[in-house]
Amino acid sequence: MQKLLRRIWKTVSRRTVRLLFFLPDEKRRSLERGLRGKEELRKLQAADAVVVSHPKSGRTWLRVMLSRYFQLRYGIPERYMLGFDNFHELDERAPRIFFTHDTYLREYTGNRDSKCDFFGKKLVLLVRKPQDVAVSQFFQWKYRTRPIKKWLREYPAHGTEISLFDFVMTEGIGLPAIVDYMNRWADALPDVENRLVVRYEDLRANPEAEFRRVADFLDGPAEDAQVKGAVEFGSVSNTRAMEAKRSFWLSGSRLTPRDRKNPDSYKVRRAKVGGYRDYFDDDQLARIDDFVRSKLSPAFRYQDASAPRARAARAEPARSSEDPADGTASG
């Protein structure tokens, strides 16, 4: 009953804010973002663990694999996708895992330059090459994001014509925002004691070894059959097929295509490492890569070995056998 009341309140409060048309746009946006931040803080405080990532960094793929892992581990029906506490409600042994992009939360708590909100929690930080994130985010904006979400996140409005390159290079939505997000986490990681950093590219290259690290960290030790089953279930071909069939019918619109005839409208689109290079000419690629080399912290190893370490003075995350930043793919 309490959960149902919270859902009703969340829906009613957000719609009420949107109806306050007499308020300035910025005020209405701030009110709704505050409501979302308050809800995120409630979940974070109740969570056993948290998975943080910038949008379009592979979080849905990881969530699908974790869903299968806990289904196999605790006999949970396959039609469910792991949410916050839905698996815990079905079996108390399953941990409550809070998935967040850390956007509304930091605005609500005011801790924009600190990650102290996450202290004391098991934290998985999932990162991905920012160039790929930016391109994937463009297609998300163009084909999947609802108009209200575009307004809320201050993205270009619905129907706006903007080239992929211009989107990628725009302050606040493209590479500048993504790099800033990753740099803030690079600065903060040494202060987060119970952490695990996972690179999307390592997860693609060595899925079983990398997923085992995540499973062991969240609810281990993992059994071989559970890890193998989770990775097979989360393969690109299987996940895309499940999306087309709307297999996770209890997970809302999270894993459903906007247009089954348009492959760019799928949540699982290409899942290609370095795929951003397919969309730009040589001059554009040079400008994009130069921006990342000059601005991004080296902590996550997304700069070419020959590139200048422009941010070398930045504090790098403390490295351990559990952090991929130490040069090992499997930990």
C-alpha positions as CSV (number, residue, x, y, z in Angstrom):
1,M,0.0,0.0,0.0
2,Q,2.8,2.4,0.9
3,K,4.5,1.8,-2.4
4,L,1.3,2.4,-4.3
5,L,0.7,5.6,-2.5
6,R,4.2,6.8,-3.3
7,R,3.6,6.1,-7.0
8,I,0.3,8.0,-7.0
9,W,1.9,10.9,-5.2
10,K,4.9,10.9,-7.6
11,T,2.6,11.0,-10.6
12,V,0.2,13.6,-9.2
13,S,2.9,15.9,-7.9
14,R,4.8,16.0,-11.2
15,R,1.7,16.6,-13.3
16,T,0.6,19.4,-10.9
17,V,4.0,21.1,-11.4
18,R,3.6,20.9,-15.2
19,L,0.2,22.6,-14.9
20,L,1.6,25.6,-13.1
21,F,1.8,27.4,-16.5
22,F,1.8,30.8,-14.8
23,L,5.3,30.1,-13.4
24,P,8.4,30.8,-15.4
25,D,9.8,27.8,-17.2
26,E,12.9,27.7,-15.1
27,K,10.9,27.6,-11.9
28,R,8.6,24.8,-13.0
29,R,11.7,22.8,-14.2
30,S,13.4,23.4,-10.9
31,L,10.4,22.2,-9.0
32,E,10.1,18.9,-10.9
33,R,13.8,18.2,-10.8
34,G,13.6,18.7,-7.1
35,L,10.8,16.2,-6.8
36,R,12.9,13.7,-8.7
37,G,15.9,14.4,-6.6
38,K,13.9,13.9,-3.4
39,E,12.7,10.5,-4.7
40,E,16.3,9.5,-5.6
41,L,17.6,10.4,-2.2
42,R,14.9,8.2,-0.6
43,K,16.0,5.3,-2.7
44,L,19.7,5.8,-2.2
45,Q,19.3,5.9,1.6
46,A,17.3,2.6,1.5
47,A,19.6,0.9,-1.0
48,D,22.1,-1.9,-0.3
49,A,24.1,-0.9,-3.3
50,V,24.1,1.7,-6.1
51,V,25.0,1.6,-9.8
52,V,26.0,5.0,-11.2
53,S,26.6,5.9,-14.8
54,H,26.2,8.7,-17.3
55,P,23.2,8.1,-19.6
56,K,24.0,5.9,-22.6
57,S,27.0,4.1,-20.9
58,G,25.5,0.6,-21.0
59,R,23.5,0.7,-17.8
60,T,20.5,-1.1,-19.4
61,W,22.7,-3.9,-20.6
62,L,24.2,-4.3,-17.1
63,R,20.7,-4.2,-15.6
64,V,19.5,-7.0,-17.9
65,M,22.5,-9.2,-17.0
66,L,22.0,-8.5,-13.3
67,S,18.3,-9.3,-13.7
68,R,19.1,-12.7,-15.1
69,Y,21.8,-13.3,-12.5
70,F,19.3,-12.7,-9.6
71,Q,16.6,-14.7,-11.4
72,L,18.9,-17.7,-11.5
73,R,20.2,-17.1,-8.0
74,Y,16.9,-16.7,-6.3
75,G,14.3,-18.3,-8.6
76,I,12.7,-15.0,-9.6
77,P,10.4,-15.1,-12.7
78,E,12.1,-14.1,-16.0
79,R,9.4,-11.5,-17.0
80,Y,10.7,-9.1,-14.3
81,M,13.5,-6.7,-14.8
82,L,15.6,-5.6,-11.8
83,G,14.3,-2.3,-10.5
84,F,15.1,-0.7,-7.2
85,D,13.6,-3.1,-4.6
86,N,11.3,-5.3,-6.7
87,F,13.5,-8.4,-6.5
88,H,14.1,-7.8,-2.8
89,E,10.3,-7.8,-2.3
90,L,10.1,-11.2,-4.1
91,D,13.0,-12.6,-2.1
92,E,14.6,-10.8,0.8
93,R,18.0,-12.3,0.0
94,A,18.2,-10.2,-3.2
95,P,19.8,-6.8,-2.6
96,R,18.1,-3.4,-3.2
97,I,20.1,-1.9,-6.0
98,F,19.6,1.8,-6.9
99,F,20.4,2.7,-10.5
100,T,21.1,6.4,-11.0
101,H,22.7,8.9,-13.4
102,D,23.4,11.2,-10.4
103,T,21.7,14.2,-12.0
104,Y,18.7,15.2,-9.9
105,L,20.2,13.8,-6.7
106,R,23.1,16.2,-6.6
107,E,20.9,19.1,-7.4
108,Y,18.5,18.2,-4.6
109,T,21.1,17.7,-1.9
110,G,23.3,20.5,-3.1
111,N,26.4,18.3,-3.2
112,R,27.3,19.2,-6.8
113,D,31.0,19.1,-6.2
114,S,31.1,16.2,-3.7
115,K,30.0,12.5,-3.8
116,C,29.4,12.4,-0.1
117,D,25.8,11.3,-0.8
118,F,27.2,7.9,-1.8
119,F,29.5,7.4,1.2
120,G,28.8,4.2,3.1
121,K,27.2,2.5,0.1
122,K,28.6,-0.2,-2.2
123,L,29.1,1.7,-5.4
124,V,29.5,0.4,-9.0
125,L,30.6,3.2,-11.4
126,L,30.0,2.2,-15.0
127,V,31.9,4.4,-17.5
128,R,32.2,4.4,-21.3
129,K,34.3,6.2,-23.9
130,P,32.7,9.6,-24.0
131,Q,32.7,9.9,-27.8
132,D,30.5,6.8,-28.0
133,V,28.3,8.1,-25.2
134,A,27.7,11.4,-27.0
135,V,26.7,9.7,-30.3
136,S,24.4,7.3,-28.5
137,Q,22.9,10.2,-26.6
138,F,22.1,12.0,-29.9
139,F,20.0,9.0,-31.1
140,Q,18.3,8.7,-27.8
141,W,17.4,12.4,-28.0
142,K,16.2,12.1,-31.6
143,Y,14.2,8.9,-31.5
144,R,13.4,7.9,-27.9
145,T,13.3,10.9,-25.5
146,R,9.8,12.2,-24.8
147,P,9.2,16.0,-25.2
148,I,8.7,16.5,-21.5
149,K,12.1,14.9,-20.7
150,K,13.8,17.1,-23.3
151,W,12.3,20.1,-21.6
152,L,13.3,18.8,-18.2
153,R,16.9,18.1,-19.1
154,E,17.2,21.3,-21.2
155,Y,17.9,19.4,-24.4
156,P,17.1,20.9,-27.8
157,A,13.3,21.0,-28.0
158,H,11.2,18.3,-29.8
159,G,11.5,18.8,-33.5
160,T,14.7,20.8,-33.4
161,E,17.0,20.3,-36.4
162,I,20.6,19.9,-35.3
163,S,23.4,17.9,-36.8
164,L,25.0,15.0,-35.0
165,F,28.3,16.8,-34.9
166,D,26.8,20.0,-33.5
167,F,24.9,18.0,-30.9
168,V,28.0,16.2,-29.8
169,M,30.0,19.4,-29.4
170,T,27.3,21.5,-27.7
171,E,27.8,22.6,-24.1
172,G,25.4,21.1,-21.6
173,I,24.3,18.1,-23.7
174,G,27.3,16.7,-25.6
175,L,30.9,16.0,-25.0
176,P,31.6,19.0,-22.7
177,A,28.9,17.8,-20.3
178,I,29.9,14.1,-20.5
179,V,33.6,14.9,-19.9
180,D,32.8,17.2,-17.0
181,Y,30.6,14.4,-15.4
182,M,33.4,11.9,-15.7
183,N,36.0,14.3,-14.4
184,R,33.9,15.0,-11.3
185,W,33.7,11.3,-10.6
186,A,37.5,10.8,-11.2
187,D,38.1,13.5,-8.6
188,A,35.7,11.9,-6.1
189,L,36.5,8.2,-6.3
190,P,39.4,8.2,-3.8
191,D,36.9,9.3,-1.2
192,V,34.4,6.5,-2.0
193,E,35.7,3.5,0.0
194,N,33.6,0.7,-1.2
195,R,33.7,1.1,-4.9
196,L,34.0,-0.9,-8.1
197,V,34.8,0.8,-11.4
198,V,33.7,-1.0,-14.6
199,R,34.5,0.1,-18.1
200,Y,31.9,-0.7,-20.8
201,E,34.7,-1.6,-23.2
202,D,36.1,-4.2,-20.8
203,L,32.7,-5.6,-20.2
204,R,32.3,-6.1,-24.0
205,A,35.7,-7.6,-24.4
206,N,35.6,-10.0,-21.5
207,P,31.9,-10.2,-20.5
208,E,32.1,-13.2,-18.1
209,A,35.2,-12.1,-16.3
210,E,33.9,-8.5,-15.9
211,F,30.4,-9.4,-15.0
212,R,31.7,-11.8,-12.4
213,R,33.5,-8.9,-10.7
214,V,30.2,-7.0,-10.6
215,A,28.2,-10.0,-9.3
216,D,30.8,-10.8,-6.7
217,F,30.9,-7.2,-5.5
218,L,27.2,-6.9,-5.2
219,D,26.1,-10.3,-4.0
220,G,28.9,-12.9,-4.3
221,P,30.5,-15.2,-4.5
222,A,28.9,-15.9,-7.9
223,E,28.5,-19.3,-9.3
224,D,29.8,-20.1,-12.8
225,A,26.4,-21.2,-14.1
226,Q,24.8,-17.9,-12.9
227,V,27.4,-15.8,-14.5
228,K,27.3,-17.7,-17.8
229,G,23.6,-17.6,-17.9
230,A,23.5,-13.9,-17.2
231,V,26.0,-13.0,-19.9
232,E,24.3,-15.2,-22.5
233,F,20.9,-13.7,-21.6
234,G,22.3,-10.2,-22.0
235,S,23.9,-10.7,-25.4
236,V,23.2,-8.0,-27.9
237,S,21.2,-10.3,-30.2
238,N,19.1,-11.7,-27.3
239,T,18.5,-8.3,-25.7
240,R,17.5,-6.7,-29.0
241,A,15.1,-9.6,-29.7
242,M,13.6,-9.3,-26.2
243,E,13.1,-5.5,-26.8
244,A,11.4,-6.2,-30.1
245,K,9.0,-8.7,-28.4
246,R,8.6,-6.4,-25.3
247,S,9.6,-9.3,-23.1
248,F,10.0,-7.2,-20.0
249,W,6.4,-6.1,-20.0
250,L,6.6,-5.2,-16.3
251,S,9.4,-2.7,-16.7
252,G,7.5,0.1,-18.5
253,S,9.1,1.7,-21.5
254,R,12.7,1.1,-20.4
255,L,13.4,-1.7,-22.9
256,T,10.9,-1.1,-25.7
257,P,11.5,0.4,-29.2
258,R,9.8,3.6,-30.1
259,D,9.4,2.4,-33.7
260,R,10.0,-1.3,-34.4
261,K,10.8,-0.4,-38.1
262,N,13.6,2.0,-37.1
263,P,16.7,0.4,-35.6
264,D,17.9,3.8,-34.2
265,S,14.8,4.0,-32.0
266,Y,15.7,0.8,-30.1
267,K,17.2,1.1,-26.6
268,V,19.7,-1.5,-27.7
269,R,21.0,0.1,-30.9
270,R,24.5,-0.9,-32.0
271,A,26.5,-1.6,-28.8
272,K,29.6,-1.1,-30.8
273,V,32.9,0.0,-29.2
274,G,34.3,2.9,-31.1
275,G,31.3,3.1,-33.3
276,Y,31.3,6.9,-33.1
277,R,34.0,6.9,-35.8
278,D,31.4,5.8,-38.4
279,Y,29.5,9.1,-38.3
280,F,32.1,11.8,-38.8
281,D,34.6,13.0,-41.4
282,D,38.3,13.2,-40.6
283,D,38.3,16.8,-39.5
284,Q,35.3,16.3,-37.2
285,L,36.9,13.2,-35.7
286,A,40.1,15.1,-35.1
287,R,38.2,17.9,-33.3
288,I,36.2,15.4,-31.2
289,D,39.2,13.3,-30.2
290,D,41.3,16.4,-29.5
291,F,38.7,17.7,-27.2
292,V,38.6,14.4,-25.2
293,R,42.4,14.2,-25.0
294,S,42.8,17.7,-23.8
295,K,39.9,17.8,-21.3
296,L,39.2,14.3,-19.9
297,S,40.9,12.9,-16.8
298,P,43.3,10.0,-17.6
299,A,41.9,8.0,-14.7
300,F,39.6,5.9,-16.9
301,R,42.2,5.3,-19.6
302,Y,40.2,6.8,-22.5
303,Q,43.1,8.7,-23.9
304,D,45.6,7.4,-26.5
305,A,49.0,6.4,-25.1
306,S,50.6,9.1,-27.2
307,A,48.1,11.8,-26.2
308,P,49.2,14.6,-23.9
309,R,48.1,14.0,-20.4
310,A,46.6,17.5,-20.0
311,R,44.9,16.6,-16.8
312,A,47.7,14.7,-15.2
313,A,47.7,16.9,-12.2
314,R,44.2,15.8,-11.4
315,A,43.9,13.4,-8.5
316,E,43.5,9.9,-9.9
317,P,41.3,7.3,-8.2
318,A,43.2,5.0,-5.8
319,R,43.7,1.8,-7.6
320,S,43.1,-1.7,-6.3
321,S,42.7,-5.2,-7.6
322,E,39.0,-4.4,-8.0
323,D,39.5,-1.3,-10.2
324,P,39.9,-1.6,-14.0
325,A,42.1,1.5,-13.9
326,D,45.0,-0.7,-12.8
327,G,45.3,-2.1,-16.4
328,T,43.7,-5.5,-15.8
329,A,40.5,-6.4,-17.5
330,S,39.3,-9.0,-15.1
331,G,40.4,-7.5,-11.8
